[in-house]
Amino acid sequence: MNIKQAKALCRTFPGAAEDTKWGADLVFSVGTKMFAVTELDDKAKAISFKVDDDRFLELTDRPGIIPAPYLARAKWVRVEDLKTLSDAEAKDLLTRSYELVFGKLTKKLQREIQG
């Protein structure tokens, strides 16, 4: 999976929104809460996203995956190049990031997003 494909996947999640923050970062959010961050440039290779607490250490022990700057305390990782993950694993991790953030929204907001 490349960044262009990852962005396309993030856009498919119910209620997903995207905007530019900090000048050069594309942020994907649901209910105003971020679930993925990458660079605006489609030539970028890195992406950051939230992971399950119990997977954080496992993932950051792998080459090419580091604790996400400024967000590691919230169990975010930065994948320096998505090619270090299989397409299926990248899809699963991005989907799980969305699910983790969606699950923290109020029940009312969850219902509104689900329609």
N, C-alpha and C positions, 0 to 999 in steps of 0.2 A: 504494500500500500504506500502511496506517496501522499504528500501533503494535500494535493488537489483532491484526491479521493477521500482523504480524512475530512476535509472541509465539506465535501458533498455529503458524506455520511452524517456529520454533525447537523447539517441543515435538515435532515429527514426526521429528526426526533420531534415529537409533539411539543409545541410551545417553544421550540428553540428560536433564539434570536441571536443576531451577531452585531457587534459594533467594534469600533476602533477605540482602544484605550492606550494611554501612555505613548501616543504618537505613532508607533509602528507595529502595535500588536493587534491581532484580530482575536476577539474574545467571543466565545459561544456561551450563552447563558440560557437558563430556563427560570422563569419567575424572578428575574434580575440576579440570580446566583450563577456564578461562572462554573462551567464544567470542562472547558477546554480553552487553551490559549496557544496561538501560534503567531508567526509573523504574517504580515499582509502579503508578502512576496510569495508567489506560487513556487519559486525556486528554493524556498526555505525547506529544510529537512526536519527541523525539530518541532516538537509539540509537547505541551504540558497538560496534564489532566489529573483528576482525583482518582485514588485507588482505595480499595479496602485496606483498613489498618493492618490486617494480617498479611497482606501481599506487599506492603511498602518495602520492608527490608529485603524480601526475596527479590523483588524487581530491581531495587537499587544495588544489589550485589552483582547484577548482570552487566557486562560491558555495554557501554552506550546508553545506559539509563542512570540518571543521577537524581538526587532530591531536587525538586524544583526550587529555584531561587525565590525567596520570599514566601513561598507557599508550602514548604516541606513540613512545617509544623502541623499543617492541615492535611497531611498525607497526600501531597501531590508529587508526582514524578515528572521529570523531563526526559523524553526520549530524544536523544540527539539526532538520530536518523531512523525514521520509521522502517527502513529496510532491515533493521536489527530484529524486527518482529515479523512473524508470518502475517499474511493478510487477515487470517481468521483471528489470531490473537490480538492484533491491533483493533479489529472491529469489536471484539469482545470487551477489550479494556475501555475503549471509548464509549461503548454502550453502557458498561457498568458505571463509568464516571457519571454519565447522564442520570442513570437510575439512582445513584447515591445522592446526587444533588436534588433530584426531583423528590426523593423520599423525605428530604428535610423541609420541603415546602409545607405550608399549612394545608390541611385536608380540603379546605374551601378552594384554595388556589389550584390544588391538584385536580379537583373536580372540574373547575373552569377550563383548565388546559386540556383535559381529556374529553371535554365536550359532553 
